[in-house]
Amino acid sequence: FFFDIAQHQDAEEQVWRQANFDPLTGLPNRHLARRRLGDEIKQAHRTRQRLALLIIDLDRFKEINDTLGHELGDELLQQAAKRLVASVRDSDTVGRLGGDEFVVILNGLESAGGPEPVAQKLLEQLSRPFTLQNEPVYVSASLGITLYPDDGQELSQLLRNADQAMYAAKAKGRNCYSFFTPSMQAELSARAAMVNDLRGALARQEFALVYQPIVELATRRVYKAEALLRWRHPLRGLISPADFVPLAEQTGLINEIGDWVFHVAVAQANRWRQILHPDFQVGINKSPMQFLDLRHDPADWIRYLQDHDALGQSVVVEITEGLLLEANHRTAEHLLVFRDAGIQVAIDDFGTGYSSLSYLKKFDIDYLKIDQSFVRNLSPESSDFVLCEAIIVMAHKLGLKVIAEGVETQAQCDLLTSIGCDFAQGYLFSKPLTAEKFEEQFKSENG
């Protein structure tokens, strides 16, 4: 009889745990976290204290999950959960809302101080490398914070506030935290509207490419150009890539947009090889998200070149230093596929990111593009001049060509020429032009 009672109690305990705890991490699940938040709100109301609700979302977890597989993704979530628990007090609550989203409830703030030190600690802990299959894997997190009773007194309102603040942190650049503000609702509504418009922009033919000429300094001839994406919105006018490309990356639309850019650039390079210069090249910027997304197969681009009788040498893919620093096997595979097809590779904004010198040896790179911040205040006595010269000497010894960006004055151009810079682009030569105007201007100059 007593054995049956014990069995029944064990079964009840198991059912209760399944209903209230996340089976993967052992943390309170969404249901229990909401209940604990309700209890903490009541306690804070009775004791007239403040509490903080934090929602944490792992940045780029989907790409990591897709790249490494769900089993290793689950292991990463388990490790992340342990770090979160270790970063707060025993009286605080850490829960998993689902997917890669966690919640932290900080109680008794009047005696413990504000939530900022805890938020910073959580971000630091999550930005440390995770070890998966004896390999370091890096992630970061976006964290939203709302306060009771300052921002609201209802449970659902606080959850909504923290969620909005978390998305604001993502929009700021990720790996940071953001406090809820009343204006966030309007900002999120505007973001949702832009995402909705972005989904149909390709079909409505609202995107266009403009081309900035790249000048060979020794001859002043133009047989290269950088293709730059523009979105001509029917109501908002011209929208900067800085405003819509991050949204495209977050929503996965960047693959479709990136493919369109490639197709248009290839067609343009093909035409200009016939009428401007037989070696004409068009450079395109490739988002790091395209390298990480399993749905994006670089072989599709190679097939497109073959189907349209285009040479890989007509295209230069521009990538960031950061991508090489975080390079995984997918990045290496992409670059290898491109190189085998004759597509050349440039490192954009060189010198502004992390030190990539070891990666210049590891990867087959063709061009370094010196960031305009080094060119802006260029003078014979400046440290920028010394750095530019060092980059050019190093690049040439490695067999690379150098392109200086943001050249706006003849003095800058002369200095860059004097230290052996190969190419330059900037408003001194031309602003970005439509294909028609580009062709009109440089057909006569190259003729």
N, C-alpha and C positions, 0 to 999 in steps of 0.2 A: 504493500500500500504506500509506504513512505518512498519506495523506489519510483513508483508511478508518479507521485507528487513531484519528486525531484526532476524526473524526465519532463513533466509538464512545464515546470518552472524554467528548465533549460530551453525548452522549445519556445516559450514566451519571450525569454531573454533574447534568443536568436532572432525571432520575428521583430522584436523592438529594435535591435541593432540594425537589422536590414532596412527598417523603415526610417532610421534616423542618422545613419552613418554611411559615408561613402566607402564602398568596398575596396576601391583602389588605394586610397590614401589613409583610410581610417579616420578622417576628419568628419565633423558634423556635416551632413549634407544640406542642401538648400532648405528643406523642410525644418530641420532642427535649428539651423542658423537663423532662420526667420523667427522661430519661437524664442530663441535666446535673445535676439535683438528686441523683441517685444518685452521680454522680462527686464532687460537692461534699461529700456526706456522708462518702464514703470519705476524701477529702482532709482534712476537718475532724477525722475520727477519728485519722488518722495524725499530724496536727500538734497535736492536742488543742486545737483552737479551736472557737468557736461559730459557727453560721451562723443566719441568719434567713430564713424563708420567708414571703413576703407574697402574699396573694391580694387582688386589687383588682376591685371590681365597680362599674360606672358606675350611679349612681342614676337611675332613671326613664328609662333609655335606650330602653326599649320604647315609652314614650309619645312620645318624640322621634322615634323611627324611624317610628312609625305616623303622626305628625303631618306630618313633613317628607318622608317617603319613604325607601326603603332606600338610594337612591343617595347622598343627603346623610348618612344614617346611617353609611354606609361611609366617607365622607369624614371624619366626626367621629372614627371609630375610628382612621383613619390619623393624624390630627392628635394624638389622645390617645397613640398608640403612640410618636410622635416625642418628645412631652413626657416620657414615662416614661423613655425611653432617655437623654434629655439630663439627667435628674435623678439618675442613678446613675453609678458608676464603670465603666470599660471592663471590669474584671474581674468585674462583676456580670452576672447574666443577667436579661433581660426577655423574657417569652414571652406568647403569647396562647393561653389555654386553650380559647377558643371564645366566640361571641357577644360580650358586652361584658365578659368576664372575662379579666383579665390576671394573670400571676404574676411576681414579682420574687424572685430569690435573691441575698441579700447574704452574701458570704463574708468570712472573716478578721475577724470582729467584734472580737476582742480588741484588735487594733491600730487599728481604725477607730471604736471606740465602739459604742454600742447602736444599734438600728434606729430609735429614735424620731425623730431629726432627719430621716432619710431619709423616713420615713412622712409626717411633717408637710410636707416639701417636695413629695412626690408629690401630696398632697391639695391643696396650694396651687396647684400647676401645673394640676391638672385642674379647679379651681374658677374659673380665669380664663376669660373668654368665648372661645368658639370662633367663628371667622368662617366662616359658610356662606352662600354667595350674597350676600356683602357685608352680611350681617346677623349681629349677635351672638347666639349661642346659649349658654345657661348649663346646665352639668351639674355634678354633684358626684360624689363616690365614697365607697364604704364599703370599709374596708381591714382585713383580718384578719392578725394576726402570730402565728407560732409559732417557737420557738427549738429548735435542736439543740445539745446533747443534752438540754437542760432538760425539754422537753415530750415527747420521744420520740426514738427512734433509727431507726425504720423509715420508709421513703419514704412508703408509703401512709398511715401514721399521721400524719405531718407534714402531708401534703396535707389529710387529714380535719380535723386541728386548725385549720389556717389557714382552711379553709372555714367551720368553726363560728364562729371568731372574726370572720370577715367578716359573717356573719349577725347576730352579736351587735352589731357596729358599726351595721348597718342598724337594728336594734331600738332602739339608743340615740338614733337621730334622723338617721342618715346624715351624710355629710361629716365623718366622724371615723374613727379607727382603734381597734381593740380587740385586746388580747393574749389568747391562748388561756388558759383556766383549766379545770381538771378538771370544774368544776361545769357547764360549758357543755353537755355531753352531755345532762344531765338537763333543762336549760332548753330545749334544742332539741327534746327528746322531748315536753316539755309544750307547746311551741309547736305542734308537729306535731299533737298531740292536739286542741288548741284549734281549729286550722285545720280539721281533720276534722269537729269538732262544728259549726263555723261554717257549713260547706257545707250541712248539713242543717237548720240552725236555722229558716230561713224555712218550709220544708215542714212542720216540726214545730210551727209557730206559737209559737216561743219568744220572738219579738220583740214588744215593745209600745211604744207611745208614751205619755209623760206630758206634761202641759201646764203650763207656768208662766205665770200671768197677767201681762200687761203693763198697767200702770195709767196712765191719762191723769191727769197730776198736777193740772191745772186743775180737773177735775170729779170726780176719784177714780172714774171709771167704767172698766169693763174691757170692751174690745171687740177686744183683741189677745191672742195667746198665743204662746209659743215651744214648738214640739214637740221633745221630747227623747227620744232612742232609749234603750231599755233591753233587755238580754238576760237573760231569766230561764232560766238553765241548770238542767236537772232535777237535777243532782248538785252543781254548784258554787254554785248560788244566783245572786244578782244579780251580773252581771259588768259592770264599768265600761266605758263607751264608750272611755275612754282605753286600755283593754287590748285591745279587739277591733277597733276601727275601723282602727288602723294595719295589722292583719293583713288586714282586708277590702280595704284599699287595695292592699296588696302582692300579694294573690292575685287581684285583679280582681273579687272578690265585691261590692265597694262599689257597682257599677252596679245589680245586682239588689236589694240592700238599699236603696239610695237611691231606686229606683223605688217600692219598697213603701212607704217613708216618705212619698213624695209622694202616692201613691194614698190612703193612710189619712188624711193631713192634709187633702187636698182634700175627702174625704167628711165629715170632722169640721167643717171650715170651712163647708161647705154646710149642715149641720144647724144649726150655731150661728148662721148668718145668718138662719135661720128662727125660732129660739126665743130667742136671746140679744140679737142686735143685727144690723140689716140690713147693716152695714159690717164685720162681724167678719172678722179676718184671722188666719191661722195662719202663723207663721214656721218655716221648716225650714232646717237647715244642709246645704249642698251641698258635698261634698268636692271639693278641687281636682283630684283624680284623675278625677272625672267630666267635668270640663271638658276634660281632656287626652286622654281615651280616645276613639278614633274610633268605637268600638262604641256610644257613648252619643250619641244624636241628640236634641237638645232639642225637636225637633218632635214627638217621641213624647209628651212631657208636654202639649204644646198640644192634640194630638189627644185625649188622655185627658180634658182639660178639656171639649172640645167634645162628646165622646161621653157625658159625664156631666152635661151642662147646667150646668157650673160656670164661674164667672167667674174670670179671671186675677187680678182685684183681691182675691180671697179668700186669695191666697198671697203671702208675702214670702220670697224666697230670700236666706239669709244667707251671705255669702262673707267670706274673710279679706283683710286688707290685702296679704299676700304674693302672693295670686293676681293682684291688680291690678298689683303691681310687676312680676311676671313675665309680664304679660298678652301673649298672642300673638293671632293672628287668630281662633283657635278660641274663646278666652275672649270676645273682642269679639262674635263671631257668636252665641254662647250668650246673652249679655246682651241683644243686639238682638232675638233671637227672643222672649225673655221679655218685654221691654218692649213689643213689638208686640202681645203677647197680654194686656197689662195686669198681668202679674206684676211686683210691686215688688221692689226690691233693697236690702239692708242690708249695711253693712260691719260685721262682728262684731269685738269686741275692739279697737275703734279706739284708736290711740295706743300700742299695745304693739309694733307691727311697724315696718316701714320707713315713711318719710315718703310718704304717699299723696296729698299735696295736689294735685299735678299731675293725678293720676288722677281726682280728684273733678270736675275740669273736663272731662276727656276722656270719662268714662263717666257715664251717666245713673243717678245713685244717689238713693234716696229717704230712707234712714235711716242715721245713724251711731249705733252702739252703743258708748257709753263703757265701756271695760273696768273690771271691778270693782276692779282694783288702784288706780285713781284715786279710787274711791269709799270704799275701806276706811278710810282715815285722814283723811277729809274733815273740815276745820274751817275757820272763817273766815280763820285766819292761815296755812293750809297752802299750799304750792306746788300741790298737787293741786286746790285750790279755784280758783286762778288759771287752771290748765290747763283745768279743766272749763268755766269761764266762757268762755275763749278758744275752745274747741271749739264751744260752743253758739252764740256770736256768729257765728263763721265759718260754721257750718252754716246758720244762719238766713239769712245774707246770700246763701248759695248756694241757698236754697230747700229745704233739707233739714230733716227732723225729727230730734230726738235722743232716744235711749233710754239711760238709765243702768242698768247691770247691777250686781247684787250689793248692792242697797240693803237694809240690815239694821236700821237704827235710824231713829227719827223725826227725829233731828237731821240725819242725812244727807238725808232726804227734804225737810226744810224748806229746807236750804241749796240743794239742787238746784232746788226750786221757785222760790226767790228769784232765781236767775240765769236763769230762763226755760227750764229743761229740760222737754221736752214729755211724755216717758213714763219710767216706771221699772219695774223688775222686781227681785225679791229676796225674801228670807225675811221681811222686814217685812210684806209683803202676803200671801205664800203660798209654801210649798214647791211643787215640781211635783206635780200631781194627776193621777189617772186621769181619763179623759174623763167618767165617771159622776160622780165627786166634784166635778170642775170645774163641770159643768152644774148640779149640785144647789146648789153654793155661789153661783154668779153668776147663776143664773136669778132667784133672789129679790132679789139686790142690784141687778140691772139692770131688774127688773120695775117 
